[in-house]
Amino acid sequence: MLRRVLIANRGEIALRVLRSCRELGIETVAAYSEADSEALHVQLATQAVCVGPARAADSYLNQEALLTVAKAADCDAVHPGYGFLSENADFSDACAAAGLIFIGPSGDAIRKAGSKSAAREIMRAAGVPVTPGSDGAVRSAEEALPAAERVGWPVLLKASAGGGGRGIRRCDGPEDLSAAFAEAQAEARACFDSDEMYLEKLVLNPRHIEFQILADRQGNVIHLGDRDCSIQRRNQKLIEEAPARCLTPQLRREMGEAAVRAARAVGYEGAGTVEFLLDSDGEQFYFMEMNTRIQVEHGVTEMVTGVDLVRQQLRIASGLSLGIAQEDVRLEGHAMECRVNAEDPAQDFRPCPGRVEFLHFPGGPGVRVDSCLYSGCTLPPYYDSLAAKLLVHAPTRLEAVRRMRRCLEEFTLEGFPTNAELSYEILYHPVFLRGGCTTAFLDGHLKELLEFNRRLAEKEGEA
């Protein structure tokens, strides 16, 4: 096994990686910014080193500083978590050149899968269905226009190196293209240090279904089932669950096999996710993108399979085989995750991080909380607004919904607003309870959900 790992990330994922390392007897070195000096993972790591100021470009995206710390601390591997440099092919290559193991795929695999425009062509060749779109990257709005006219409006402009809903803009007609292209490209450049864009047909009212994959150096590739991530706002997920209620056994098998083919096509190694769009009829699916990293929502897969995905990442990076065959994978019960973000839904989801004055997490059977917060800490304003992930597991979907409601009722965070109440309202919505939500659900029902929330707050104020 690995001996010492640099955790080149922050927040709950840094803490998640640290915990798996500790259980395996692996020492950890936390690379942190000045804004995260009091972070929980910094306090719990074997060693912690500040790599720069608060701004991500000067710290968590500073490859030279991270590699310097890793070598000085005598690390033998780097875990990039998700976001930041986790899907940066150059960083993967730089780690290898420095004699460090990058806990993730090779730079070549990241380039093939991580560039969404290139991945589409690879998937086509591998027999994986893809949404109609541009042939490769588009360099300008003028270059994107013929592709948009060919596939038909509306379309999506997407960052080739994107993720987390960033670098994406919808265009309903030619008049939207120029401004949307400039906005998406600027956001992509700031978030991913890459401004390459591509275009694809917008599949209206689809479900967002993704498959978790694992691949080792010995050529073994398996999938660990599916997740439904259709509850999202502006392409950022809010509630995820596993398995997807809408999939038939046959469709689940076909999509799982397509996900494995996708991983093989790029020579993948490690944990990753193949994301699909399932049309509104629930019959045709399309490859959307491949995320070459651990996902925010990986916990729901862990709960239904019993497989520790971070432990598997560490095993694979150590050169060990998976030790799990496809026939060994069983999906037991139902799992659900609610992301708690430091944002105010009533103020157009304005980010509002700050100091945590009081914090109480839910507990009990089948409950898991992934968070780096503690009473008295400060959630910095420089990074993602994710404050906590509440996860539950139960024998059935309805029981999982009821358990999550109970968890949200117990969850208490004083100091800044969160979206927890909005998630609570969603869990009572009849469309959600029937399992009929598409990616358009939240946009279509947000007004009524917020209005109900407002009336409830007024009644509580009167009482």
Stockholm file with secondary structure:
# STOCKHOLM 1.0

chainA/1-463         MLRRVLIANRGEIALRVLRSCRELGIETVAAYSEADSEALHVQLATQAVCVGPARAADSYLNQEALLTVAKAADCDAVHPGYGFLSENADFSDACAAAGLIFIGPSGDAIRKAGSKSAAREIMRAAGVPVTPGSDGAVRSAEEALPAAERVGWPVLLKASAGGGGRGIRRCDGPEDLSAAFAEAQAEARACFDSDEMYLEKLVLNPRHIEFQILADRQGNVIHLGDRDCSIQRRNQKLIEEAPARCLTPQLRREMGEAAVRAARAVGYEGAGTVEFLLDSDGEQFYFMEMNTRIQVEHGVTEMVTGVDLVRQQLRIASGLSLGIAQEDVRLEGHAMECRVNAEDPAQDFRPCPGRVEFLHFPGGPGVRVDSCLYSGCTLPPYYDSLAAKLLVHAPTRLEAVRRMRRCLEEFTLEGFPTNAELSYEILYHPVFLRGGCTTAFLDGHLKELLEFNRRLAEKEGEA
#=GR chainA/1-463 SS CCSEEEECCCHHHHHHHHHHHHHTTCEEEEEEEGGGTTCHHHHHSSEEEEEECSSGGGTTTCHHHHHHHHHHTTCSEEECCSSTTTTCHHHHHHHHHTTCEESSCCHHHHHHHHSHHHHHHHHHHTTCCBCSBCSSCBCSHHHHHHHHHHHCSSEEEEETTCCTTTTEEEESSHHHHHHHHHHHHHHHHHHHSCCCEEEEECCSSCEEEEEEEEECTTSCEEEEEEEEEEEEETTEEEEEEESCTTCCHHHHHHHHHHHHHHHHHTTCCEEEEEEEEECTTSSCEEEEEEECSCCTTHHHHHHHHCCCHHHHHHHHHTTCCCCCCGGGCCCCSEEEEEEEESEEGGGTTEECCCBCSEEECCCSTTEEEECCCCTTCBCCTTSCCEEEEEEEEESSHHHHHHHHHHHHHHCEEESSCCSHHHHHHHTTCHHHHTTCCCTTHHHHHHHHHHHHHHHHHHHHHHC
#=GC SS_cons         CCSEEEECCCHHHHHHHHHHHHHTTCEEEEEEEGGGTTCHHHHHSSEEEEEECSSGGGTTTCHHHHHHHHHHTTCSEEECCSSTTTTCHHHHHHHHHTTCEESSCCHHHHHHHHSHHHHHHHHHHTTCCBCSBCSSCBCSHHHHHHHHHHHCSSEEEEETTCCTTTTEEEESSHHHHHHHHHHHHHHHHHHHSCCCEEEEECCSSCEEEEEEEEECTTSCEEEEEEEEEEEEETTEEEEEEESCTTCCHHHHHHHHHHHHHHHHHTTCCEEEEEEEEECTTSSCEEEEEEECSCCTTHHHHHHHHCCCHHHHHHHHHTTCCCCCCGGGCCCCSEEEEEEEESEEGGGTTEECCCBCSEEECCCSTTEEEECCCCTTCBCCTTSCCEEEEEEEEESSHHHHHHHHHHHHHHCEEESSCCSHHHHHHHTTCHHHHTTCCCTTHHHHHHHHHHHHHHHHHHHHHHC
//
